[in-house]
Amino acid sequence: MGVISGVVVTTRCQGCGACLLTCPERAIRPHGDPLLVLDELCTGCGECVEVCPVDAIEEITS
């Protein structure tokens, strides 16, 4: 199992905004469809993955 290096928002995203409110680094922005994750800010903490009600956010491992 690799180390979590970031996340990606998939097309399952319904734009509820739960991840926007949860991200401690404010790395998720409401630009685009699906939402935009700023890789340079994302620490891979996974809080957004846990809070997403439709499992639209996936972890990127390296």
N, C-alpha and C positions, 0 to 999 in steps of 0.2 A: 504494500500500500504506500502511495506516494504522499508527499507533503502538499497541502492545499496551498496553491499559489494565487488563487483568485476565483471569481465566479462568472458565469454567463447567464443572461436572462434569455430564456427560450421563447418561441412563438406561442407557448401556452399562456404567457403573461396576459392577464386581463386588465392590467393597469390600476389595481386597487390601491397601490401606494403604501402597503404595509412595509415593504422593504425600505422605502425612502425614509420612513419614520424610525426604522430600527437601526439602520447602518450608522455605527459610531464614527466612521470616517467620512460620512456624507459622500461616498463614492458612487452612489446610484443617482442618476439624474433623470428627470421626466422628459427627456428629449429622445424622440424616435419611437419606433414601435417594433420590437419591444423596448423597454427602458434601457438607458445607456449606463454601462458600468465603466467608470474611469479606472483603468488598470493601475495607473500610477498612484491612486489613492487607496485602492482595495488591498486590505491586509490578509484576506482569506479567512476571516474569523468565523464565517458561516452563519452569523446571526440572521442574515436575510434568507438563507436557505431554510432555516428552522421556522421562520414566521410566514413564509409564503403559503397561502391557503390552497393554491392549485399546483404546488410543486413545480413552478416554472423556472426556478433558479437552480443551476447545477454547478457543482464545484469543479474547478480545474485543478488537476493534480500534476505534479512534476516529479 
